[in-house]
Amino acid sequence: MRADAMTNPPLPKPTSAAPPGAAPARRTAPEPVRIDSAQLFAGAVEVQIDHFGAVYRLKQTALGKLILTK
């Protein structure tokens, strides 16, 4: 027997937390940020959103619906 085997016992093999065939654990997403549209538009009918260099237009319709275009 080797000398290090006597001082360092073998480590236990890791066991799986989920049983075989179980679905993978789901991550919970953080709560989305909620912004009031009145604050977002600040009296305007349209706002421009710069998203990684691409500019998107968010426009309010006369019926109060929102349209997002690139």
Contacts in CASP RR format, 6 or more apart in sequence:
PFRMAT RR
TARGET T0000
AUTHOR 0000-0000-0000
METHOD contacts of the structure
MODEL  1
MRADAMTNPPLPKPTSAAPPGAAPARRTAPEPVRIDSAQLFAGAVEVQID
HFGAVYRLKQTALGKLILTK
18 24 0 8 1.000
18 25 0 8 1.000
37 60 0 8 1.000
37 66 0 8 1.000
40 47 0 8 1.000
40 58 0 8 1.000
41 47 0 8 1.000
41 60 0 8 1.000
45 59 0 8 1.000
45 60 0 8 1.000
46 57 0 8 1.000
46 58 0 8 1.000
46 59 0 8 1.000
46 60 0 8 1.000
47 57 0 8 1.000
47 58 0 8 1.000
48 55 0 8 1.000
48 56 0 8 1.000
48 57 0 8 1.000
48 58 0 8 1.000
49 55 0 8 1.000
49 56 0 8 1.000
49 57 0 8 1.000
49 58 0 8 1.000
54 70 0 8 1.000
55 70 0 8 1.000
56 68 0 8 1.000
56 69 0 8 1.000
56 70 0 8 1.000
57 67 0 8 1.000
57 68 0 8 1.000
57 69 0 8 1.000
57 70 0 8 1.000
58 66 0 8 1.000
58 67 0 8 1.000
58 68 0 8 1.000
59 66 0 8 1.000
59 67 0 8 1.000
59 68 0 8 1.000
59 69 0 8 1.000
60 66 0 8 1.000
61 67 0 8 1.000
END
